[in-house]
Amino acid sequence: MSKTKLTRRGVLKTGAAAGTGLALPTIFTGAAWSASDTGFTNAPTGPTVTLGFNVPQSGPYADEGADELRAYMLAVEHLNGEGDGGMLNSFSSKALNGTGILGKKVEYVTGDTQTKSDAARASARSMIEKDGAIMITGGSSSGVAIAVQGLCQEAGVIFMAGLTHSNDTTGKDKKANGFRHFFNAYMSGAALAPVLAKRYGTDRKAYHLTADYTWGWTQEESIRAATEALGWETVNTVKTPLSATDFSSYIAPVLNSGADVLILNHYGGNMVNSLTNAVQFGLRDKIVNGKKFEIVVPLYSRLMAQGAGENVKGILGTTNWHWTLDRPGTKEFVQSFGKKYGRPPSQAAHTCYVQTLLYADAVQRAGSFNPCAVVEALEGFEFDGMGNGPTLYRADDHQCFKDVLVVQGKENPTSEFDLLEIVDITPVEQVTYPPDHPMFAGGDLGTCNPGA
Amino acid sequence: MDAILLQILNGLDKGSAYALIALGLTLIFGTLGVVNFAHGALFMIGAFCAVTLQRLLSLSYVTIDETRTDFLGNPLKVKTPYVESWFGPEIGQALIDWSVPLSILFAIPVMVGLGFLIERGLIKHFYKRPHADQILVTFGLAIVLQEIVKFIYGANPIPTPAPEAFSGSFDFGVLIGFEPNAIIYPYWRMIYFVFALIIIGAVFAFLRFTTFGMVVRAGMADRETVGLLGINIDRRFTIMFGVAAAVAGLAGVMYTPINSPNYHMGMDFLVLSFVVVVVGGMGSLPGAVLAGFLLGILESFASMNEVKSIVPGIDQIIIYLVAIVILLTRPRGLMGRKGVMEE
């Protein structure tokens, strides 16, 4: 049996060395990013680097997860110099050259979030600890994004959020190691408001049905603030359980509430059912207060439009991106994705693809995989050619700022993917808010954690 | 007043689904003594019978339209359903439009067959095993069925609308002297309620007025004695499993226009249906039906804003609250008999 000898001198020596390291000003460590690329969690040592794609592969959002995974595989292909290069051809930064990231071939592992916070954390942890993933990305729920973002902060890896729309992701729950390209609920409200005023006027009475969790709350707050600023009155806001499947008993009271607009702060299956039920109850044919009754779905996704079928026609909402948006990068991505998979990409696929490229580009520009180097490279980064037009990764909260699309369900779709059409593009200035905006207050970005 | 009437109507159609599933559960429990956790999955398979028929009727051949292009800039592929080219566009469209009601005919043989297969192939081997084993194996079966459906149809809900003729809603209020538009109710939900009543009536009539039903009821009361009389009660019970599966399947078929079906819709109903069975009284068919409607209506009332403002979150727990109260005051449920599951 051996016994580790702990001497007073040994402890002092180690302590002094560690102390010197910690006391070193960041300017020195910063300069050393590229010198020796070690000293952080999962520093890649071989000829490859591993990314962790954490997407829902089972559960109700499995189809959205599948589209995200398609986008990730395409991104890996393009990073490694295979295929037609996709958005690498249109991206304003030319640091990436199709030889992987910093010359290391990109490999990936996948995890299944199941759209459950605990399962998502477990799969992310496993990819970090067992597979040596240097970065985690993906997801299609804000609850999951916030949970995984927290884990990545603790573990010392970068988290590039997938589809997450809650203000909290880059608001009160923001983390230095986490980044969001997707837009948020505040932006949806700010983008929708002018279009709502133009279409439906400024004298309206709104009734909210809201999914009872972080995303629903922040969306209700955001849309409410934006519509009340127009002069709309909020008649009632009702929280519905996330597990609800039949919304008829929540829809029925809308009929006699005096409201003339129903706002559905629902996502996925919730939205498909609540919208279907609302249409069944004839809400869209009603005339209330002398005006035609309207329904608004502030956050749209293609899968939701597919699930709700005919019922989405003419209904307004917002999206982060759409494959018909005429901006540099869109065509390259749609062609590349369409040729490989035979379908246009969804907005979830787009944000995931872009996030992967943005991460790779940041590493390339920083010359290091060190999370703190990546944070430095992404903060305040301005880019174009990724399908949305000029975009800024704001340093204060790691949120991307770009134009927001207002869309509506298409009247005459030509295919199962052609369900939404762009009504308006709200310019970025109108959706930008100060970092200390009350809806985003309360959190602290903290400092980057390189882990290890 | 109008709000209360609306919620009663709401409760009736919600209750219809609960009652139909609970009825099937009770039939299986009463005859075979098995607690069938796969029953929700049978409801879901029924709904996907409607989806399947819709897909079959919509099977199309592709023609290339050179004048239009798809998203990649290639000539557009236009799909025309075969039924339209066989029967002409009008009849073809009508067939697709009426796919949900037509699915009833399609679902009955599928569900009865599936019921036989499940009972003979799997559940039969678990009759002499403890209830816990039966629950595990049927729950496992439910997961397998669910994953098969997800594998084929994906996880996203699939819209299966009612025929155009039933897509609107009916103004009930005017009928009983209210303002126009005060109480309107979707046609299809009313059809669902009437359909449920017909099915429930048919099952009860079958058990009460046919010799087969009489033997089954005798078997439910005393399996051994009926067996000693030389009657092959097992075969009849197998048929009853098929009937119960068909009832769940039909409930699923007709439910599809109310909410777009997805692979886990069965699980959403399963737990509630068990509460319904327990509240109604294990093994009691009228109890299951009564409790189904009762809980459906109570659930609707609990989601009214006036009620929620007094007790927040009541809409999420009402069913379980009622179950606790009823089990405390009537431990055998509303219409439970002595001696069921009490050995």
HADDOCK unambig.tbl for C-alpha pairs under 7 A between the chains (distance, minus, plus):
assign (segid A and resid 60 and name CA) (segid B and resid 155 and name CA) 5.51 0.50 0.50
assign (segid A and resid 60 and name CA) (segid B and resid 156 and name CA) 6.67 0.50 0.50
assign (segid A and resid 61 and name CA) (segid B and resid 155 and name CA) 6.66 0.50 0.50
assign (segid A and resid 62 and name CA) (segid B and resid 155 and name CA) 5.80 0.50 0.50
assign (segid A and resid 63 and name CA) (segid B and resid 154 and name CA) 6.45 0.50 0.50
assign (segid A and resid 63 and name CA) (segid B and resid 155 and name CA) 5.78 0.50 0.50
assign (segid A and resid 63 and name CA) (segid B and resid 156 and name CA) 6.34 0.50 0.50
assign (segid A and resid 241 and name CA) (segid B and resid 316 and name CA) 6.82 0.50 0.50
assign (segid A and resid 248 and name CA) (segid B and resid 10 and name CA) 6.63 0.50 0.50
assign (segid A and resid 249 and name CA) (segid B and resid 7 and name CA) 6.39 0.50 0.50
assign (segid A and resid 249 and name CA) (segid B and resid 10 and name CA) 6.22 0.50 0.50
assign (segid A and resid 249 and name CA) (segid B and resid 300 and name CA) 5.37 0.50 0.50
assign (segid A and resid 249 and name CA) (segid B and resid 303 and name CA) 6.20 0.50 0.50
assign (segid A and resid 250 and name CA) (segid B and resid 303 and name CA) 6.41 0.50 0.50
assign (segid A and resid 252 and name CA) (segid B and resid 6 and name CA) 6.72 0.50 0.50
assign (segid A and resid 253 and name CA) (segid B and resid 3 and name CA) 6.56 0.50 0.50
assign (segid A and resid 256 and name CA) (segid B and resid 182 and name CA) 6.50 0.50 0.50
assign (segid A and resid 269 and name CA) (segid B and resid 157 and name CA) 6.89 0.50 0.50
assign (segid A and resid 273 and name CA) (segid B and resid 259 and name CA) 5.66 0.50 0.50
assign (segid A and resid 273 and name CA) (segid B and resid 260 and name CA) 6.93 0.50 0.50
assign (segid A and resid 276 and name CA) (segid B and resid 259 and name CA) 6.88 0.50 0.50
assign (segid A and resid 280 and name CA) (segid B and resid 167 and name CA) 6.92 0.50 0.50
assign (segid A and resid 280 and name CA) (segid B and resid 168 and name CA) 6.55 0.50 0.50
assign (segid A and resid 280 and name CA) (segid B and resid 169 and name CA) 6.78 0.50 0.50
assign (segid A and resid 280 and name CA) (segid B and resid 186 and name CA) 5.64 0.50 0.50
assign (segid A and resid 281 and name CA) (segid B and resid 169 and name CA) 6.11 0.50 0.50
assign (segid A and resid 281 and name CA) (segid B and resid 184 and name CA) 6.91 0.50 0.50
assign (segid A and resid 281 and name CA) (segid B and resid 185 and name CA) 6.11 0.50 0.50
assign (segid A and resid 281 and name CA) (segid B and resid 186 and name CA) 5.51 0.50 0.50
assign (segid A and resid 282 and name CA) (segid B and resid 168 and name CA) 6.51 0.50 0.50
assign (segid A and resid 282 and name CA) (segid B and resid 169 and name CA) 6.11 0.50 0.50
assign (segid A and resid 303 and name CA) (segid B and resid 156 and name CA) 6.83 0.50 0.50
assign (segid A and resid 307 and name CA) (segid B and resid 156 and name CA) 6.41 0.50 0.50
assign (segid A and resid 307 and name CA) (segid B and resid 157 and name CA) 4.86 0.50 0.50
assign (segid A and resid 307 and name CA) (segid B and resid 158 and name CA) 5.15 0.50 0.50
assign (segid A and resid 307 and name CA) (segid B and resid 159 and name CA) 5.54 0.50 0.50
assign (segid A and resid 307 and name CA) (segid B and resid 260 and name CA) 6.83 0.50 0.50
assign (segid A and resid 308 and name CA) (segid B and resid 159 and name CA) 6.00 0.50 0.50
assign (segid A and resid 309 and name CA) (segid B and resid 159 and name CA) 5.66 0.50 0.50
assign (segid A and resid 335 and name CA) (segid B and resid 72 and name CA) 6.08 0.50 0.50
assign (segid A and resid 338 and name CA) (segid B and resid 72 and name CA) 6.77 0.50 0.50
